[in-house]
């Protein structure tokens, strides 16, 4: 099992659109957002390769300026 936390940044005028897109992702939880366009999320996956794919999908969301990795946890026994 892999769990990662990311700080996603978008322009304030695109915040709601990016939030809706993130909400549609499986295994993605939104924990915080503010009017400046900052969003804190966690994503879960079953493997490192799947995590990398999910992170790239988030980076590729229209209007996402940055998606910075804040924390990652891996448990090979899960």
Biopython code that builds the backbone (N, CA, C, O; Angstrom):
import numpy as np
from Bio.PDB.StructureBuilder import StructureBuilder

atoms = [
    (1, "UNK", "N", (0.844, -1.170, 0.000)),
    (1, "UNK", "CA", (0.000, 0.000, 0.000)),
    (1, "UNK", "C", (0.893, 1.237, 0.000)),
    (1, "UNK", "O", (1.913, 1.282, 0.687)),
    (2, "UNK", "N", (0.501, 2.219, -0.764)),
    (2, "UNK", "CA", (1.206, 3.492, -0.867)),
    (2, "UNK", "C", (0.234, 4.612, -0.528)),
    (2, "UNK", "O", (-0.903, 4.616, -1.000)),
    (3, "UNK", "N", (0.678, 5.560, 0.288)),
    (3, "UNK", "CA", (-0.104, 6.754, 0.598)),
    (3, "UNK", "C", (0.815, 7.947, 0.429)),
    (3, "UNK", "O", (1.927, 7.959, 0.957)),
    (4, "UNK", "N", (0.359, 8.947, -0.300)),
    (4, "UNK", "CA", (1.138, 10.165, -0.497)),
    (4, "UNK", "C", (0.263, 11.380, -0.281)),
    (4, "UNK", "O", (-0.936, 11.371, -0.562)),
    (5, "UNK", "N", (0.891, 12.423, 0.224)),
    (5, "UNK", "CA", (0.221, 13.705, 0.395)),
    (5, "UNK", "C", (0.841, 14.694, -0.580)),
    (5, "UNK", "O", (2.062, 14.759, -0.722)),
    (6, "UNK", "N", (-0.008, 15.460, -1.248)),
    (6, "UNK", "CA", (0.459, 16.454, -2.209)),
    (6, "UNK", "C", (-0.178, 17.799, -1.921)),
    (6, "UNK", "O", (-1.301, 17.883, -1.426)),
    (7, "UNK", "N", (0.562, 18.846, -2.242)),
    (7, "UNK", "CA", (0.027, 20.197, -2.226)),
    (7, "UNK", "C", (-0.137, 20.603, -3.685)),
    (7, "UNK", "O", (0.837, 20.742, -4.425)),
    (8, "UNK", "N", (-1.383, 20.787, -4.074)),
    (8, "UNK", "CA", (-1.725, 21.132, -5.456)),
    (8, "UNK", "C", (-2.032, 22.622, -5.497)),
    (8, "UNK", "O", (-2.726, 23.142, -4.623)),
    (9, "UNK", "N", (-1.517, 23.305, -6.510)),
    (9, "UNK", "CA", (-1.744, 24.750, -6.636)),
    (9, "UNK", "C", (-2.393, 25.041, -7.979)),
    (9, "UNK", "O", (-1.979, 24.524, -9.016)),
    (10, "UNK", "N", (-3.426, 25.886, -7.935)),
    (10, "UNK", "CA", (-4.105, 26.345, -9.137)),
    (10, "UNK", "C", (-4.413, 27.828, -8.970)),
    (10, "UNK", "O", (-4.304, 28.366, -7.868)),
    (11, "UNK", "N", (-4.788, 28.476, -10.033)),
    (11, "UNK", "CA", (-5.211, 29.873, -9.939)),
    (11, "UNK", "C", (-6.559, 29.918, -9.221)),
    (11, "UNK", "O", (-7.385, 29.026, -9.413)),
    (12, "UNK", "N", (-6.791, 30.931, -8.405)),
    (12, "UNK", "CA", (-8.047, 31.008, -7.644)),
    (12, "UNK", "C", (-9.298, 30.874, -8.507)),
    (12, "UNK", "O", (-10.281, 30.273, -8.072)),
    (13, "UNK", "N", (-9.279, 31.413, -9.699)),
    (13, "UNK", "CA", (-10.468, 31.345, -10.553)),
    (13, "UNK", "C", (-10.750, 29.938, -11.076)),
    (13, "UNK", "O", (-11.832, 29.684, -11.607)),
    (14, "UNK", "N", (-9.795, 29.024, -10.934)),
    (14, "UNK", "CA", (-9.978, 27.641, -11.394)),
    (14, "UNK", "C", (-10.106, 26.651, -10.237)),
    (14, "UNK", "O", (-10.169, 25.442, -10.460)),
    (15, "UNK", "N", (-10.145, 27.154, -9.011)),
    (15, "UNK", "CA", (-10.164, 26.283, -7.835)),
    (15, "UNK", "C", (-11.316, 25.285, -7.867)),
    (15, "UNK", "O", (-11.090, 24.088, -7.695)),
    (16, "UNK", "N", (-12.525, 25.741, -8.079)),
    (16, "UNK", "CA", (-13.682, 24.835, -8.053)),
    (16, "UNK", "C", (-13.611, 23.782, -9.149)),
    (16, "UNK", "O", (-13.981, 22.630, -8.923)),
    (17, "UNK", "N", (-13.145, 24.159, -10.319)),
    (17, "UNK", "CA", (-13.015, 23.199, -11.421)),
    (17, "UNK", "C", (-11.996, 22.110, -11.071)),
    (17, "UNK", "O", (-12.249, 20.926, -11.294)),
    (18, "UNK", "N", (-10.856, 22.507, -10.528)),
    (18, "UNK", "CA", (-9.825, 21.534, -10.151)),
    (18, "UNK", "C", (-10.320, 20.654, -9.002)),
    (18, "UNK", "O", (-10.069, 19.449, -8.998)),
    (19, "UNK", "N", (-11.017, 21.238, -8.032)),
    (19, "UNK", "CA", (-11.581, 20.441, -6.934)),
    (19, "UNK", "C", (-12.548, 19.384, -7.452)),
    (19, "UNK", "O", (-12.511, 18.238, -7.005)),
    (20, "UNK", "N", (-13.410, 19.759, -8.388)),
    (20, "UNK", "CA", (-14.360, 18.785, -8.955)),
    (20, "UNK", "C", (-13.618, 17.645, -9.654)),
    (20, "UNK", "O", (-14.002, 16.482, -9.537)),
    (21, "UNK", "N", (-12.565, 17.986, -10.373)),
    (21, "UNK", "CA", (-11.794, 16.950, -11.064)),
    (21, "UNK", "C", (-11.119, 16.025, -10.058)),
    (21, "UNK", "O", (-11.143, 14.806, -10.227)),
    (22, "UNK", "N", (-10.521, 16.586, -9.021)),
    (22, "UNK", "CA", (-9.871, 15.763, -7.995)),
    (22, "UNK", "C", (-10.875, 14.865, -7.281)),
    (22, "UNK", "O", (-10.566, 13.715, -6.969)),
    (23, "UNK", "N", (-12.069, 15.382, -7.023)),
    (23, "UNK", "CA", (-13.107, 14.589, -6.354)),
    (23, "UNK", "C", (-13.515, 13.376, -7.178)),
    (23, "UNK", "O", (-13.974, 12.377, -6.623)),
    (24, "UNK", "N", (-13.356, 13.449, -8.486)),
    (24, "UNK", "CA", (-13.741, 12.336, -9.355)),
    (24, "UNK", "C", (-12.675, 11.241, -9.408)),
    (24, "UNK", "O", (-12.939, 10.154, -9.921)),
    (25, "UNK", "N", (-11.486, 11.507, -8.890)),
    (25, "UNK", "CA", (-10.406, 10.526, -8.882)),
    (25, "UNK", "C", (-10.655, 9.502, -7.781)),
    (25, "UNK", "O", (-10.968, 9.877, -6.651)),
    (26, "UNK", "N", (-10.523, 8.241, -8.089)),
    (26, "UNK", "CA", (-10.604, 7.210, -7.064)),
    (26, "UNK", "C", (-9.356, 7.219, -6.202)),
    (26, "UNK", "O", (-8.249, 7.394, -6.712)),
    (27, "UNK", "N", (-9.523, 7.033, -4.902)),
    (27, "UNK", "CA", (-8.376, 6.985, -4.007)),
    (27, "UNK", "C", (-7.754, 8.327, -3.705)),
    (27, "UNK", "O", (-6.608, 8.391, -3.261)),
    (28, "UNK", "N", (-8.489, 9.403, -3.938)),
    (28, "UNK", "CA", (-7.995, 10.757, -3.686)),
    (28, "UNK", "C", (-8.911, 11.442, -2.675)),
    (28, "UNK", "O", (-10.122, 11.529, -2.879)),
    (29, "UNK", "N", (-8.322, 11.924, -1.586)),
    (29, "UNK", "CA", (-9.086, 12.641, -0.563)),
    (29, "UNK", "C", (-8.578, 14.073, -0.462)),
    (29, "UNK", "O", (-7.371, 14.308, -0.396)),
    (30, "UNK", "N", (-9.503, 15.027, -0.451)),
    (30, "UNK", "CA", (-9.162, 16.440, -0.314)),
    (30, "UNK", "C", (-9.292, 16.802, 1.162)),
    (30, "UNK", "O", (-10.341, 16.594, 1.771)),
    (31, "UNK", "N", (-8.218, 17.346, 1.730)),
    (31, "UNK", "CA", (-8.203, 17.668, 3.156)),
    (31, "UNK", "C", (-8.275, 19.161, 3.432)),
    (31, "UNK", "O", (-8.698, 19.570, 4.513)),
    (32, "UNK", "N", (-7.868, 19.977, 2.471)),
    (32, "UNK", "CA", (-7.826, 21.421, 2.692)),
    (32, "UNK", "C", (-7.787, 22.128, 1.347)),
    (32, "UNK", "O", (-7.187, 21.641, 0.389)),
    (33, "UNK", "N", (-8.432, 23.279, 1.293)),
    (33, "UNK", "CA", (-8.248, 24.185, 0.160)),
    (33, "UNK", "C", (-8.550, 25.590, 0.645)),
    (33, "UNK", "O", (-9.284, 25.787, 1.614)),
    (34, "UNK", "N", (-7.969, 26.564, -0.046)),
    (34, "UNK", "CA", (-8.246, 27.949, 0.322)),
    (34, "UNK", "C", (-8.422, 28.802, -0.927)),
    (34, "UNK", "O", (-8.189, 28.351, -2.049)),
    (35, "UNK", "N", (-8.837, 30.038, -0.706)),
    (35, "UNK", "CA", (-9.170, 30.931, -1.815)),
    (35, "UNK", "C", (-7.957, 31.323, -2.652)),
    (35, "UNK", "O", (-8.120, 31.881, -3.737)),
    (36, "UNK", "N", (-6.745, 31.044, -2.175)),
    (36, "UNK", "CA", (-5.551, 31.349, -2.971)),
    (36, "UNK", "C", (-5.293, 30.288, -4.039)),
    (36, "UNK", "O", (-4.458, 30.487, -4.921)),
    (37, "UNK", "N", (-6.011, 29.150, -3.965)),
    (37, "UNK", "CA", (-5.840, 28.079, -4.944)),
    (37, "UNK", "C", (-4.996, 26.921, -4.453)),
    (37, "UNK", "O", (-4.628, 26.048, -5.239)),
    (38, "UNK", "N", (-4.683, 26.898, -3.163)),
    (38, "UNK", "CA", (-3.900, 25.808, -2.588)),
    (38, "UNK", "C", (-4.840, 24.692, -2.145)),
    (38, "UNK", "O", (-5.865, 24.943, -1.512)),
    (39, "UNK", "N", (-4.473, 23.444, -2.490)),
    (39, "UNK", "CA", (-5.271, 22.267, -2.165)),
    (39, "UNK", "C", (-4.335, 21.203, -1.583)),
    (39, "UNK", "O", (-3.282, 20.925, -2.157)),
    (40, "UNK", "N", (-4.712, 20.615, -0.460)),
    (40, "UNK", "CA", (-3.930, 19.533, 0.136)),
    (40, "UNK", "C", (-4.729, 18.245, -0.013)),
    (40, "UNK", "O", (-5.888, 18.168, 0.395)),
    (41, "UNK", "N", (-4.094, 17.234, -0.602)),
    (41, "UNK", "CA", (-4.763, 15.959, -0.857)),
    (41, "UNK", "C", (-3.897, 14.795, -0.389)),
    (41, "UNK", "O", (-2.689, 14.938, -0.200)),
    (42, "UNK", "N", (-4.533, 13.648, -0.208)),
    (42, "UNK", "CA", (-3.811, 12.387, -0.094)),
    (42, "UNK", "C", (-4.336, 11.461, -1.180)),
    (42, "UNK", "O", (-5.512, 11.492, -1.542)),
    (43, "UNK", "N", (-3.434, 10.642, -1.683)),
    (43, "UNK", "CA", (-3.818, 9.635, -2.668)),
    (43, "UNK", "C", (-3.290, 8.284, -2.194)),
    (43, "UNK", "O", (-2.220, 8.190, -1.592)),
    (44, "UNK", "N", (-4.060, 7.254, -2.478)),
    (44, "UNK", "CA", (-3.699, 5.891, -2.102)),
    (44, "UNK", "C", (-3.599, 5.034, -3.352)),
    (44, "UNK", "O", (-4.323, 5.235, -4.327)),
    (45, "UNK", "N", (-2.691, 4.081, -3.301)),
    (45, "UNK", "CA", (-2.559, 3.136, -4.408)),
    (45, "UNK", "C", (-2.014, 1.818, -3.873)),
    (45, "UNK", "O", (-1.570, 1.729, -2.728)),
    (46, "UNK", "N", (-2.055, 0.815, -4.708)),
    (46, "UNK", "CA", (-1.588, -0.507, -4.291)),
    (46, "UNK", "C", (-0.117, -0.750, -4.620)),
    (46, "UNK", "O", (0.471, -1.718, -4.139)),
    (47, "UNK", "N", (0.485, 0.123, -5.441)),
    (47, "UNK", "CA", (1.886, -0.061, -5.815)),
    (47, "UNK", "C", (2.537, 1.286, -6.118)),
    (47, "UNK", "O", (1.857, 2.290, -6.329)),
    (48, "UNK", "N", (3.847, 1.283, -6.134)),
    (48, "UNK", "CA", (4.600, 2.489, -6.460)),
    (48, "UNK", "C", (4.303, 2.945, -7.889)),
    (48, "UNK", "O", (4.145, 4.140, -8.137)),
    (49, "UNK", "N", (4.229, 2.011, -8.817)),
    (49, "UNK", "CA", (3.938, 2.368, -10.210)),
    (49, "UNK", "C", (2.573, 3.028, -10.343)),
    (49, "UNK", "O", (2.417, 4.002, -11.079)),
    (50, "UNK", "N", (1.584, 2.495, -9.629)),
    (50, "UNK", "CA", (0.248, 3.086, -9.664)),
    (50, "UNK", "C", (0.266, 4.488, -9.048)),
    (50, "UNK", "O", (-0.421, 5.388, -9.531)),
    (51, "UNK", "N", (1.052, 4.673, -7.982)),
    (51, "UNK", "CA", (1.155, 5.990, -7.344)),
    (51, "UNK", "C", (1.748, 7.006, -8.314)),
    (51, "UNK", "O", (1.246, 8.124, -8.433)),
    (52, "UNK", "N", (2.791, 6.627, -8.990)),
    (52, "UNK", "CA", (3.416, 7.527, -9.964)),
    (52, "UNK", "C", (2.421, 7.896, -11.053)),
    (52, "UNK", "O", (2.356, 9.053, -11.468)),
    (53, "UNK", "N", (1.645, 6.923, -11.519)),
    (53, "UNK", "CA", (0.638, 7.191, -12.547)),
    (53, "UNK", "C", (-0.411, 8.181, -12.038)),
    (53, "UNK", "O", (-0.768, 9.123, -12.746)),
    (54, "UNK", "N", (-0.909, 7.971, -10.807)),
    (54, "UNK", "CA", (-1.913, 8.881, -10.244)),
    (54, "UNK", "C", (-1.353, 10.291, -10.078)),
    (54, "UNK", "O", (-2.040, 11.272, -10.359)),
    (55, "UNK", "N", (-0.104, 10.390, -9.620)),
    (55, "UNK", "CA", (0.508, 11.705, -9.453)),
    (55, "UNK", "C", (0.627, 12.419, -10.796)),
    (55, "UNK", "O", (0.382, 13.622, -10.885)),
    (56, "UNK", "N", (0.998, 11.688, -11.829)),
    (56, "UNK", "CA", (1.106, 12.295, -13.155)),
    (56, "UNK", "C", (-0.257, 12.748, -13.660)),
    (56, "UNK", "O", (-0.365, 13.801, -14.289)),
    (57, "UNK", "N", (-1.292, 11.970, -13.392)),
    (57, "UNK", "CA", (-2.648, 12.371, -13.788)),
    (57, "UNK", "C", (-3.058, 13.670, -13.100)),
    (57, "UNK", "O", (-3.723, 14.511, -13.706)),
    (58, "UNK", "N", (-2.668, 13.834, -11.849)),
    (58, "UNK", "CA", (-2.984, 15.071, -11.128)),
    (58, "UNK", "C", (-2.209, 16.242, -11.717)),
    (58, "UNK", "O", (-2.767, 17.322, -11.911)),
    (59, "UNK", "N", (-0.937, 16.038, -11.999)),
    (59, "UNK", "CA", (-0.124, 17.086, -12.622)),
    (59, "UNK", "C", (-0.720, 17.512, -13.954)),
    (59, "UNK", "O", (-0.652, 18.684, -14.321)),
    (60, "UNK", "N", (-1.305, 16.562, -14.678)),
    (60, "UNK", "CA", (-1.851, 16.832, -16.013)),
    (60, "UNK", "C", (-3.247, 17.446, -16.006)),
    (60, "UNK", "O", (-3.768, 17.777, -17.071)),
    (61, "UNK", "N", (-3.868, 17.610, -14.838)),
    (61, "UNK", "CA", (-5.198, 18.220, -14.784)),
    (61, "UNK", "C", (-5.110, 19.650, -15.311)),
    (61, "UNK", "O", (-4.206, 20.407, -14.959)),
    (62, "UNK", "N", (-6.058, 19.991, -16.151)),
    (62, "UNK", "CA", (-6.112, 21.349, -16.695)),
    (62, "UNK", "C", (-6.172, 22.354, -15.545)),
    (62, "UNK", "O", (-6.956, 22.187, -14.610)),
    (63, "UNK", "N", (-5.361, 23.376, -15.614)),
    (63, "UNK", "CA", (-5.264, 24.487, -14.658)),
    (63, "UNK", "C", (-4.466, 24.163, -13.399)),
    (63, "UNK", "O", (-4.347, 25.025, -12.528)),
    (64, "UNK", "N", (-3.916, 22.956, -13.268)),
    (64, "UNK", "CA", (-3.010, 22.688, -12.149)),
    (64, "UNK", "C", (-1.659, 23.310, -12.496)),
    (64, "UNK", "O", (-1.072, 23.011, -13.536)),
    (65, "UNK", "N", (-1.179, 24.180, -11.608)),
    (65, "UNK", "CA", (0.103, 24.849, -11.822)),
    (65, "UNK", "C", (1.238, 23.988, -11.278)),
    (65, "UNK", "O", (2.245, 23.779, -11.953)),
    (66, "UNK", "N", (1.070, 23.488, -10.049)),
    (66, "UNK", "CA", (2.054, 22.592, -9.449)),
    (66, "UNK", "C", (1.334, 21.531, -8.626)),
    (66, "UNK", "O", (0.207, 21.731, -8.173)),
    (67, "UNK", "N", (2.001, 20.410, -8.445)),
    (67, "UNK", "CA", (1.544, 19.350, -7.543)),
    (67, "UNK", "C", (2.796, 18.821, -6.856)),
    (67, "UNK", "O", (3.509, 17.977, -7.399)),
    (68, "UNK", "N", (3.050, 19.327, -5.661)),
    (68, "UNK", "CA", (4.287, 19.020, -4.949)),
    (68, "UNK", "C", (4.068, 17.928, -3.911)),
    (68, "UNK", "O", (3.134, 17.986, -3.112)),
    (69, "UNK", "N", (4.942, 16.938, -3.939)),
    (69, "UNK", "CA", (4.887, 15.844, -2.977)),
    (69, "UNK", "C", (5.307, 16.361, -1.606)),
    (69, "UNK", "O", (6.390, 16.927, -1.458)),
    (70, "UNK", "N", (4.458, 16.170, -0.608)),
    (70, "UNK", "CA", (4.758, 16.611, 0.752)),
    (70, "UNK", "C", (5.180, 15.438, 1.635)),
    (70, "UNK", "O", (6.016, 15.601, 2.524)),
    (71, "UNK", "N", (4.604, 14.254, 1.394)),
    (71, "UNK", "CA", (4.867, 13.100, 2.248)),
    (71, "UNK", "C", (4.497, 11.843, 1.483)),
    (71, "UNK", "O", (3.566, 11.846, 0.678)),
    (72, "UNK", "N", (5.233, 10.765, 1.740)),
    (72, "UNK", "CA", (4.866, 9.480, 1.155)),
    (72, "UNK", "C", (5.141, 8.359, 2.160)),
    (72, "UNK", "O", (6.102, 8.415, 2.928)),
    (73, "UNK", "N", (4.287, 7.351, 2.138)),
    (73, "UNK", "CA", (4.396, 6.197, 3.024)),
    (73, "UNK", "C", (4.183, 4.943, 2.188)),
    (73, "UNK", "O", (3.286, 4.882, 1.346)),
    (74, "UNK", "N", (5.013, 3.958, 2.434)),
    (74, "UNK", "CA", (4.896, 2.698, 1.712)),
    (74, "UNK", "C", (4.959, 1.546, 2.705)),
    (74, "UNK", "O", (5.828, 1.508, 3.576)),
    (75, "UNK", "N", (4.025, 0.606, 2.563)),
    (75, "UNK", "CA", (4.011, -0.591, 3.396)),
    (75, "UNK", "C", (3.887, -1.789, 2.473)),
    (75, "UNK", "O", (2.814, -2.071, 1.940)),
    (76, "UNK", "N", (4.987, -2.484, 2.293)),
    (76, "UNK", "CA", (4.999, -3.628, 1.384)),
    (76, "UNK", "C", (4.208, -4.808, 1.924)),
    (76, "UNK", "O", (3.903, -5.733, 1.171)),
    (77, "UNK", "N", (3.870, -4.804, 3.198)),
    (77, "UNK", "CA", (3.136, -5.913, 3.809)),
    (77, "UNK", "C", (1.633, -5.795, 3.644)),
    (77, "UNK", "O", (0.910, -6.729, 3.992)),
    (78, "UNK", "N", (1.148, -4.703, 3.135)),
    (78, "UNK", "CA", (-0.292, -4.479, 3.001)),
    (78, "UNK", "C", (-0.771, -4.970, 1.665)),
    (78, "UNK", "O", (-1.960, -4.870, 1.360)),
]
sb = StructureBuilder()
sb.init_structure("model")
sb.init_model(0)
sb.init_chain("A")
sb.init_seg("    ")
for serial, (resi, resn, name, xyz) in enumerate(atoms, 1):
    if name == "N":
        sb.init_residue(resn, " ", resi, " ")
    sb.init_atom(name, np.array(xyz, "f"), 0.0, 1.0, " ", f" {name:<3s}", serial, name[0])
structure = sb.get_structure()
